[in-house]
Amino acid sequence: MPKDHLNTVFKGALILSISSLVAKILSAVYRIPLQNMVGNTGFYVYQQIYPLYGIGMTFALNGFPNFISKLVAEQPDETSKSLIARRAFHILSGLSLVVFFGLQLGATWIAAHMGDVNLAPIISAVAWMFVFMPWLATGRGYYQGKFLMGPTAVSQLIEQVVRVAIIIMAAYFSVCLGWDNYRMGTWAMSSAPLAAICSSLIFTAFGLRYLLAPAPAPTHPLPSYRKLTKRFVIEGGTLCLVAAVVILLQLVDSFTVMRGLVHQGQLPEVAKALKGVYDRGQPLVQLGLVVATAFSATLLPALTDALAKRQPIEFKRQTQAMVHVSLALSMAATVGLVALMPQINRLLFGSLEGTTALRIYIISILFAALITTYTSVLQSLNEYTAMIIGIIAGLAIKVLANYIFVVHYGINGASAVTVLSLAVMFAVMWLGSPEDLQQVLLESGYLIKLLALSAVMGIVVILSCHQITALVGPILANTRGMAGIITVIGVLIGVLVFVAGAVYARLFTIREWLVLPYGKRLIKAVAKGKEHHS
């Protein structure tokens, strides 16, 4: 690969990574003020339908664009690239219309099976987003296939900003005008098609030129619609499945948690509020995953480069750095959130309801981060079998066990099954991956060091929080303000203990330290300290 072209790829990957990071943070953070404004039941109404939006955006943002970019990159000239994009658009248009009419005609049926027929108008509202999915996915995929990440990054940010603004406005008007929760939910989910329209405008020129204008004569043979559709189902479907893992688990929750709680003996209104409490875990997991995967993702271009240049030793080093950093950050985030959960729950959501369920749910960060990292590596190696089997196995466990566990253990049971499902997914992927990739987790006693260090950090943070609570008294400690102070102090103590322990135990190599923020400064500080003592 020429150096100039490689630089373009790296620069594009960086732009897309930054926009994805901002979009993910926005997607997680807005739900905290939303819950505070509309309460547990209002949050339940929104979260019940959110997985349908999440699946649609996964199709339009990650799964199909990545597949279309591969199709475009395979073509030898500009005419072939535009024609393959046009065919992809036609296939996706057919798929999106099937989904759209399925959701519109089946809205009442879907809502009834979620245990709440009042959700039907919200399902109908979100269905309109699928009409714009082909335009978005094809535009993004075409430009990514030409290594131009700017249009995708801009459309991604526009989509999130517009959607979040409309949702918060809907919540505000709901409070001011006294709307019921279902009316608020309908307006909030109308943000999905409106945001899709706004982000689609970025691809207007592309669409008018390549999708709607008369098709030019082909310069090279193109795959038939039949072969292309088959590839969409197998390859594109796999990419969508991988990208939508966590959202698919949330979709199972939408169909089982509320109904399971009612079967347990809860009144419907109480069950809705409890589902809203359970859903508090989703923005926390999202934020944890952003932290856990953001820095390891910076190694992806180097991983791709090493593979392209057929440098197996360098590829293994980059893979090891990526897995080690992702695992360490996800472990630290998981243990820290579990230790501080009572204070975080009080600070962000105003109560201690569901603290145990949230503590269990938070463990999802650990396995979801590992799944994200391992799928990135396996995709770069074109190893899909272990991924597909792992995801299907994990989803099967969630589908089969969730309702039973909710009936017996309430929202704690739903949290436990989510963690178990993700653990099974990762275990299957790990066991099915090449031996070198399996060994990355086991080399140099890394896992034992990390577990010991995380346990120490968790104990120190919990003891520190108990000490502060004892000093200020239980009444003051129960306020949101003091919960915020204790959380900040706990985070600072946790970071100091973890970093100091990582340096002392030599948890990371120099390469791995350099990936982390301020890692270079820390290496220099440790080196100066050794010189001073010698």
Stockholm file with secondary structure:
# STOCKHOLM 1.0

chainA/1-534         MPKDHLNTVFKGALILSISSLVAKILSAVYRIPLQNMVGNTGFYVYQQIYPLYGIGMTFALNGFPNFISKLVAEQPDETSKSLIARRAFHILSGLSLVVFFGLQLGATWIAAHMGDVNLAPIISAVAWMFVFMPWLATGRGYYQGKFLMGPTAVSQLIEQVVRVAIIIMAAYFSVCLGWDNYRMGTWAMSSAPLAAICSSLIFTAFGLRYLLAPAPAPTHPLPSYRKLTKRFVIEGGTLCLVAAVVILLQLVDSFTVMRGLVHQGQLPEVAKALKGVYDRGQPLVQLGLVVATAFSATLLPALTDALAKRQPIEFKRQTQAMVHVSLALSMAATVGLVALMPQINRLLFGSLEGTTALRIYIISILFAALITTYTSVLQSLNEYTAMIIGIIAGLAIKVLANYIFVVHYGINGASAVTVLSLAVMFAVMWLGSPEDLQQVLLESGYLIKLLALSAVMGIVVILSCHQITALVGPILANTRGMAGIITVIGVLIGVLVFVAGAVYARLFTIREWLVLPYGKRLIKAVAKGKEHHS
#=GR chainA/1-534 SS CCHHHHHHHHHHHHHHHHHHHHHHHHHHHTHHHHHHHHHHHHHHHHHHHHHHHHHHHHIIIIIHHHHHHHHHHHCSSHHHHHHHHHHHHHHHHHHHHHHHHHHHHTHHHHHHHTTCGGGHHHHHHHHTHHHHHHHHHHHHHHHHHTTCCHHHHHHHHHHHHHHHHHHHHHHHHHHHHTCCHHHHHHHHHTHHHHHHHHHHGGGHHHIIIIISSCCCCCSSCCCCHHHHHHHIIIIIHHHHHHHTHHHHHHHHHHHHHHHHHHHHTCCHHHHHHHHHHHTTHHHHHHHHHHHHHHTGGGGHHHHHHHHHTTCHHHHHHHHHHHHHHHHHHHHHHHHHHHHHHHHHHHHHHSSCTTHHHHHHHHTHHHHHHHHHHHHHHHHHTTCCHHHHHHHHHHHHHHHHHHHHHHHHHHHHHHHHHHHHHHHHHHHHHHHHSCHHHHHTTTGGGHHHHHHHHHHHHHHHHHHHHHHHHHHHCHHHHTSHHHHHHHHHHHHHHHHHHHHHHHHHTTCSCHHHHHHSTTHHHHHHHHHHHHHHHC
#=GC SS_cons         CCHHHHHHHHHHHHHHHHHHHHHHHHHHHTHHHHHHHHHHHHHHHHHHHHHHHHHHHHIIIIIHHHHHHHHHHHCSSHHHHHHHHHHHHHHHHHHHHHHHHHHHHTHHHHHHHTTCGGGHHHHHHHHTHHHHHHHHHHHHHHHHHTTCCHHHHHHHHHHHHHHHHHHHHHHHHHHHHTCCHHHHHHHHHTHHHHHHHHHHGGGHHHIIIIISSCCCCCSSCCCCHHHHHHHIIIIIHHHHHHHTHHHHHHHHHHHHHHHHHHHHTCCHHHHHHHHHHHTTHHHHHHHHHHHHHHTGGGGHHHHHHHHHTTCHHHHHHHHHHHHHHHHHHHHHHHHHHHHHHHHHHHHHHSSCTTHHHHHHHHTHHHHHHHHHHHHHHHHHTTCCHHHHHHHHHHHHHHHHHHHHHHHHHHHHHHHHHHHHHHHHHHHHHHHHSCHHHHHTTTGGGHHHHHHHHHHHHHHHHHHHHHHHHHHHCHHHHTSHHHHHHHHHHHHHHHHHHHHHHHHHTTCSCHHHHHHSTTHHHHHHHHHHHHHHHC
//
